[in-house]
Amino acid sequence: MKQPDTDELCRICGKESETIQHITAACEQLAATEYVKRHDGLAKVIHQKLAETAELIEDKSPYYKYTPANILEIENFKLSWNRSILTDKTIPFNGPDITFMNKKTKNTFLIDIAVPDTHNLAKTITDKQNKYQELVNETCAMWKQKAAQVLLIVI
């Protein structure tokens, strides 16, 4: 705990005021490690449940022991983890956290996960919805899908 007479700046980055909001979602020193661990922990749970539901995996290990495979694929489904989607034209945002394709119904879901703090929640949702729209269009055309959509999971 901070002592009453100490500086208000964050003890980790030393740049911003040390508030709950800063520590949980805005400290640039924590972004590369702790925030990524939190994000990936949530993404792994979602990946595992999708893989189990689509019968892409048989092992029902606890979520905290699960390690997602880069690609899981069977006749009707394909599930990708943290893979960029190669497109014919350059698209700046081509790497959703999870890509889930139902080959039978020709539907693709680009799943992106965010764990922002309340002060930038609305901005995060808007930014993520906008950034993947071009990839949705390109995915439909390239993979001959009936539909592709972005699923945002914001916690």
MIDOSE-1310 file (N, C-alpha, C; in nm, 2 decimals, decimal comma, always signed):
residues 155
mkqp	+0,08/-0,12/+0,00/+0,00/+0,00/+0,00/+0,09/+0,12/+0,00; +0,04/+0,23/-0,07/+0,11/+0,35/-0,07/+0,11/+0,42/+0,06; +0,22/+0,48/+0,09/+0,23/+0,57/+0,21/+0,17/+0,70/+0,18; +0,11/+0,76/+0,28/+0,04/+0,89/+0,25/+0,12/+1,00/+0,20
dtde	+0,25/+1,00/+0,23/+0,34/+1,11/+0,19/+0,41/+1,09/+0,05; +0,38/+0,97/-0,01/+0,45/+0,94/-0,13/+0,39/+1,01/-0,26; +0,46/+1,00/-0,36/+0,42/+1,06/-0,49/+0,29/+0,99/-0,54; +0,21/+1,06/-0,61/+0,08/+0,99/-0,67/+0,10/+0,92/-0,79
lcri	+0,22/+0,93/-0,85/+0,24/+0,86/-0,98/+0,25/+0,71/-0,96; +0,22/+0,64/-1,06/+0,22/+0,49/-1,06/+0,36/+0,44/-1,03; +0,37/+0,34/-0,94/+0,50/+0,29/-0,90/+0,56/+0,20/-1,01; +0,47/+0,16/-1,11/+0,52/+0,07/-1,21/+0,57/+0,15/-1,33
cgke	+0,49/+0,24/-1,38/+0,54/+0,32/-1,50/+0,58/+0,46/-1,47; +0,54/+0,51/-1,36/+0,58/+0,65/-1,31/+0,53/+0,76/-1,40; +0,43/+0,73/-1,48/+0,38/+0,84/-1,58/+0,24/+0,89/-1,54; +0,16/+0,81/-1,49/+0,02/+0,85/-1,46/-0,01/+0,83/-1,31
seti	-0,12/+0,89/-1,27/-0,16/+0,88/-1,14/-0,20/+0,74/-1,11; -0,16/+0,69/-0,99/-0,19/+0,55/-0,96/-0,33/+0,53/-0,91; -0,42/+0,50/-1,00/-0,56/+0,48/-0,97/-0,60/+0,34/-1,00; -0,71/+0,30/-0,95/-0,76/+0,16/-0,99/-0,77/+0,15/-1,14
qhit	-0,83/+0,25/-1,20/-0,85/+0,24/-1,35/-0,71/+0,23/-1,42; -0,61/+0,30/-1,37/-0,48/+0,30/-1,44/-0,42/+0,16/-1,42; -0,42/+0,11/-1,30/-0,36/-0,02/-1,27/-0,43/-0,14/-1,34; -0,56/-0,13/-1,35/-0,63/-0,25/-1,41/-0,64/-0,24/-1,56
aace	-0,62/-0,12/-1,62/-0,64/-0,12/-1,77/-0,56/-0,02/-1,85; -0,48/+0,06/-1,78/-0,41/+0,17/-1,86/-0,26/+0,18/-1,84; -0,20/+0,10/-1,76/-0,06/+0,11/-1,73/+0,02/+0,05/-1,85; +0,10/+0,12/-1,92/+0,17/+0,07/-2,04/+0,27/-0,04/-2,00
qlaa	+0,32/-0,04/-1,88/+0,41/-0,14/-1,84/+0,35/-0,27/-1,82; +0,22/-0,27/-1,78/+0,15/-0,40/-1,76/+0,08/-0,45/-1,88; +0,07/-0,36/-1,98/+0,00/-0,40/-2,11/+0,06/-0,52/-2,18; +0,19/-0,53/-2,18/+0,26/-0,63/-2,26/+0,25/-0,77/-2,18
teyv	+0,23/-0,77/-2,06/+0,23/-0,89/-1,98/+0,10/-0,93/-1,91; +0,07/-0,85/-1,81/-0,05/-0,88/-1,73/-0,18/-0,87/-1,80; -0,20/-0,77/-1,88/-0,32/-0,75/-1,96/-0,34/-0,86/-2,06; -0,23/-0,90/-2,12/-0,23/-1,00/-2,23/-0,27/-1,14/-2,16
krhd	-0,21/-1,17/-2,04/-0,25/-1,29/-1,97/-0,39/-1,29/-1,94; -0,45/-1,18/-1,89/-0,59/-1,17/-1,86/-0,68/-1,20/-1,98; -0,64/-1,13/-2,09/-0,71/-1,14/-2,22/-0,71/-1,29/-2,27; -0,59/-1,34/-2,28/-0,57/-1,48/-2,33/-0,64/-1,58/-2,24
glak	-0,64/-1,56/-2,11/-0,71/-1,65/-2,02/-0,86/-1,66/-2,05; -0,92/-1,55/-2,08/-1,06/-1,54/-2,12/-1,08/-1,61/-2,26; -0,99/-1,57/-2,35/-1,00/-1,62/-2,49/-0,99/-1,78/-2,49; -0,90/-1,83/-2,41/-0,88/-1,98/-2,40/-1,01/-2,05/-2,36
vihq	-1,08/-1,99/-2,26/-1,21/-2,05/-2,22/-1,31/-2,06/-2,33; -1,32/-1,95/-2,40/-1,41/-1,94/-2,52/-1,37/-2,04/-2,63; -1,24/-2,04/-2,66/-1,19/-2,14/-2,76/-1,22/-2,28/-2,72; -1,20/-2,31/-2,59/-1,22/-2,45/-2,55/-1,37/-2,49/-2,56
klae	-1,46/-2,40/-2,52/-1,60/-2,43/-2,53/-1,64/-2,44/-2,67; -1,59/-2,36/-2,76/-1,63/-2,38/-2,90/-1,57/-2,51/-2,96; -1,45/-2,55/-2,92/-1,39/-2,67/-2,97/-1,47/-2,79/-2,91; -1,51/-2,79/-2,79/-1,59/-2,90/-2,73/-1,73/-2,91/-2,80
tael	-1,79/-2,80/-2,82/-1,93/-2,79/-2,88/-1,92/-2,85/-3,02; -1,82/-2,81/-3,10/-1,81/-2,85/-3,23/-1,74/-2,99/-3,25; -1,71/-3,05/-3,13/-1,65/-3,18/-3,12/-1,51/-3,19/-3,20; -1,44/-3,08/-3,18/-1,31/-3,07/-3,24/-1,20/-3,12/-3,14
iedk	-1,24/-3,13/-3,01/-1,15/-3,19/-2,91/-1,23/-3,29/-2,83; -1,16/-3,39/-2,77/-1,23/-3,48/-2,69/-1,19/-3,46/-2,54; -1,07/-3,41/-2,52/-1,02/-3,39/-2,39/-1,09/-3,28/-2,32; -1,15/-3,31/-2,20/-1,22/-3,21/-2,13/-1,14/-3,16/-2,01
spyy	-1,02/-3,11/-2,03/-0,93/-3,07/-1,93/-0,98/-2,94/-1,86; -0,95/-2,91/-1,74/-0,99/-2,78/-1,68/-0,94/-2,66/-1,76; -1,02/-2,56/-1,76/-0,99/-2,44/-1,85/-0,85/-2,38/-1,82; -0,80/-2,39/-1,70/-0,67/-2,33/-1,67/-0,56/-2,42/-1,72
kytp	-0,58/-2,54/-1,76/-0,48/-2,63/-1,82/-0,49/-2,63/-1,97; -0,59/-2,58/-2,03/-0,61/-2,59/-2,17/-0,52/-2,50/-2,25; -0,46/-2,56/-2,35/-0,37/-2,48/-2,44/-0,43/-2,49/-2,58; -0,48/-2,38/-2,64/-0,55/-2,39/-2,77/-0,45/-2,43/-2,88
anil	-0,50/-2,51/-2,97/-0,42/-2,54/-3,09/-0,44/-2,43/-3,19; -0,34/-2,40/-3,27/-0,35/-2,29/-3,37/-0,47/-2,32/-3,46; -0,49/-2,44/-3,51/-0,60/-2,47/-3,60/-0,65/-2,61/-3,56; -0,78/-2,62/-3,55/-0,86/-2,74/-3,53/-0,96/-2,75/-3,64
eien	-0,96/-2,87/-3,71/-1,05/-2,88/-3,82/-1,10/-3,02/-3,84; -1,23/-3,03/-3,87/-1,29/-3,15/-3,91/-1,38/-3,12/-4,03; -1,46/-3,22/-4,07/-1,54/-3,20/-4,19/-1,62/-3,08/-4,19; -1,69/-3,05/-4,08/-1,79/-2,94/-4,08/-1,74/-2,81/-4,01
fkls	-1,63/-2,82/-3,94/-1,59/-2,70/-3,86/-1,44/-2,67/-3,87; -1,41/-2,55/-3,86/-1,27/-2,51/-3,85/-1,26/-2,40/-3,75; -1,16/-2,41/-3,65/-1,14/-2,32/-3,54/-1,00/-2,28/-3,54; -0,97/-2,15/-3,55/-0,84/-2,10/-3,55/-0,81/-2,01/-3,42
wnrs	-0,69/-2,02/-3,37/-0,66/-1,94/-3,25/-0,54/-1,84/-3,29; -0,57/-1,71/-3,27/-0,47/-1,61/-3,29/-0,40/-1,62/-3,43; -0,47/-1,64/-3,53/-0,41/-1,65/-3,67/-0,46/-1,54/-3,75; -0,37/-1,48/-3,82/-0,40/-1,38/-3,92/-0,47/-1,45/-4,04
iltd	-0,56/-1,38/-4,10/-0,63/-1,43/-4,22/-0,57/-1,36/-4,34; -0,51/-1,45/-4,42/-0,45/-1,40/-4,54/-0,55/-1,36/-4,65; -0,55/-1,24/-4,70/-0,64/-1,20/-4,79/-0,58/-1,15/-4,92; -0,65/-1,14/-5,03/-0,60/-1,10/-5,16/-0,55/-0,95/-5,15
ktip	-0,63/-0,87/-5,08/-0,58/-0,73/-5,07/-0,54/-0,71/-4,92; -0,46/-0,61/-4,91/-0,40/-0,58/-4,78/-0,51/-0,52/-4,69; -0,53/-0,58/-4,57/-0,63/-0,53/-4,47/-0,55/-0,51/-4,34; -0,56/-0,39/-4,29/-0,48/-0,37/-4,17/-0,51/-0,45/-4,05
fngp	-0,64/-0,48/-4,03/-0,68/-0,56/-3,91/-0,73/-0,69/-3,96; -0,64/-0,79/-3,96/-0,67/-0,92/-4,02/-0,65/-1,04/-3,92; -0,64/-1,00/-3,79/-0,61/-1,11/-3,69/-0,70/-1,11/-3,57; -0,82/-1,16/-3,59/-0,91/-1,18/-3,48/-0,85/-1,28/-3,38
ditf	-0,90/-1,27/-3,26/-0,85/-1,37/-3,15/-0,89/-1,51/-3,19; -1,01/-1,53/-3,23/-1,06/-1,66/-3,27/-1,14/-1,65/-3,40; -1,12/-1,75/-3,49/-1,20/-1,76/-3,61/-1,27/-1,89/-3,61; -1,40/-1,89/-3,62/-1,48/-2,01/-3,61/-1,56/-2,02/-3,74
mnkk	-1,54/-2,13/-3,82/-1,61/-2,14/-3,95/-1,69/-2,27/-3,94; -1,82/-2,25/-3,98/-1,91/-2,37/-3,99/-1,92/-2,39/-4,14; -1,85/-2,49/-4,19/-1,84/-2,52/-4,33/-1,97/-2,57/-4,39; -2,05/-2,63/-4,31/-2,18/-2,68/-4,36/-2,28/-2,56/-4,39
tknt	-2,29/-2,47/-4,30/-2,38/-2,36/-4,32/-2,31/-2,24/-4,39; -2,18/-2,25/-4,41/-2,10/-2,14/-4,47/-2,12/-2,01/-4,39; -2,10/-2,02/-4,26/-2,10/-1,90/-4,17/-1,96/-1,90/-4,10; -1,91/-1,78/-4,10/-1,78/-1,76/-4,03/-1,80/-1,65/-3,92
flid	-1,74/-1,68/-3,80/-1,75/-1,58/-3,69/-1,60/-1,54/-3,66; -1,58/-1,41/-3,67/-1,45/-1,35/-3,63/-1,47/-1,30/-3,48; -1,41/-1,37/-3,39/-1,43/-1,34/-3,25/-1,32/-1,26/-3,19; -1,35/-1,15/-3,14/-1,25/-1,06/-3,08/-1,29/-1,03/-2,94
iavp	-1,19/-1,04/-2,85/-1,22/-1,03/-2,70/-1,14/-0,90/-2,65; -1,21/-0,83/-2,56/-1,15/-0,71/-2,50/-1,19/-0,71/-2,35; -1,10/-0,67/-2,27/-1,12/-0,66/-2,13/-1,08/-0,51/-2,09; -1,16/-0,41/-2,13/-1,13/-0,27/-2,10/-1,18/-0,24/-1,96
dthn	-1,14/-0,12/-1,92/-1,20/-0,07/-1,80/-1,32/+0,02/-1,84; -1,40/+0,05/-1,74/-1,53/+0,13/-1,77/-1,50/+0,26/-1,84; -1,39/+0,33/-1,82/-1,37/+0,46/-1,87/-1,35/+0,45/-2,02; -1,31/+0,34/-2,08/-1,30/+0,34/-2,23/-1,37/+0,22/-2,29
lakt	-1,48/+0,18/-2,22/-1,56/+0,07/-2,27/-1,63/+0,10/-2,40; -1,70/+0,22/-2,41/-1,77/+0,25/-2,53/-1,68/+0,27/-2,65; -1,56/+0,33/-2,63/-1,47/+0,35/-2,74/-1,41/+0,21/-2,79; -1,39/+0,12/-2,69/-1,34/-0,01/-2,73/-1,44/-0,08/-2,82
itdk	-1,56/-0,08/-2,78/-1,66/-0,15/-2,86/-1,67/-0,09/-3,00; -1,68/+0,04/-3,01/-1,69/+0,11/-3,14/-1,57/+0,08/-3,23; -1,45/+0,09/-3,17/-1,33/+0,07/-3,24/-1,32/-0,08/-3,30; -1,36/-0,17/-3,22/-1,35/-0,31/-3,26/-1,45/-0,35/-3,36
qnky	-1,57/-0,29/-3,35/-1,68/-0,31/-3,45/-1,63/-0,26/-3,59; -1,57/-0,14/-3,59/-1,53/-0,08/-3,71/-1,41/-0,14/-3,78; -1,31/-0,18/-3,70/-1,19/-0,23/-3,75/-1,19/-0,36/-3,83; -1,29/-0,44/-3,80/-1,30/-0,57/-3,86/-1,40/-0,58/-3,98
qelv	-1,47/-0,47/-4,01/-1,57/-0,47/-4,11/-1,52/-0,51/-4,25; -1,40/-0,45/-4,29/-1,34/-0,48/-4,41/-1,30/-0,63/-4,42; -1,25/-0,69/-4,31/-1,22/-0,83/-4,31/-1,34/-0,92/-4,32; -1,45/-0,88/-4,26/-1,58/-0,95/-4,28/-1,61/-0,96/-4,43
netc	-1,61/-0,85/-4,50/-1,65/-0,85/-4,64/-1,55/-0,94/-4,72; -1,42/-0,92/-4,69/-1,32/-1,00/-4,77/-1,33/-1,15/-4,74; -1,36/-1,19/-4,61/-1,37/-1,33/-4,58/-1,49/-1,39/-4,65; -1,60/-1,32/-4,66/-1,72/-1,37/-4,73/-1,69/-1,40/-4,87
amwk	-1,62/-1,31/-4,94/-1,59/-1,32/-5,08/-1,48/-1,43/-5,10; -1,38/-1,43/-5,02/-1,27/-1,52/-5,04/-1,30/-1,66/-5,01; -1,37/-1,69/-4,90/-1,41/-1,82/-4,86/-1,54/-1,87/-4,91; -1,61/-1,78/-4,99/-1,74/-1,81/-5,04/-1,84/-1,85/-4,93
qkaa	-1,85/-1,76/-4,83/-1,93/-1,78/-4,71/-2,07/-1,71/-4,74; -2,17/-1,76/-4,68/-2,30/-1,69/-4,69/-2,30/-1,57/-4,60; -2,24/-1,59/-4,49/-2,23/-1,47/-4,39/-2,10/-1,48/-4,31; -2,05/-1,37/-4,27/-1,94/-1,36/-4,18/-1,98/-1,25/-4,09
qvll	-1,95/-1,26/-3,96/-1,98/-1,15/-3,87/-1,87/-1,15/-3,76; -1,86/-1,03/-3,70/-1,77/-1,01/-3,59/-1,85/-1,03/-3,46; -1,80/-1,11/-3,37/-1,86/-1,13/-3,24/-1,76/-1,07/-3,14; -1,81/-0,96/-3,08/-1,72/-0,90/-2,98/-1,76/-0,95/-2,84
ivi	-1,66/-0,99/-2,77/-1,68/-1,03/-2,63/-1,61/-0,93/-2,55; -1,68/-0,84/-2,48/-1,62/-0,73/-2,41/-1,66/-0,75/-2,26; -1,56/-0,77/-2,18/-1,59/-0,79/-2,03/-1,52/-0,68/-1,95
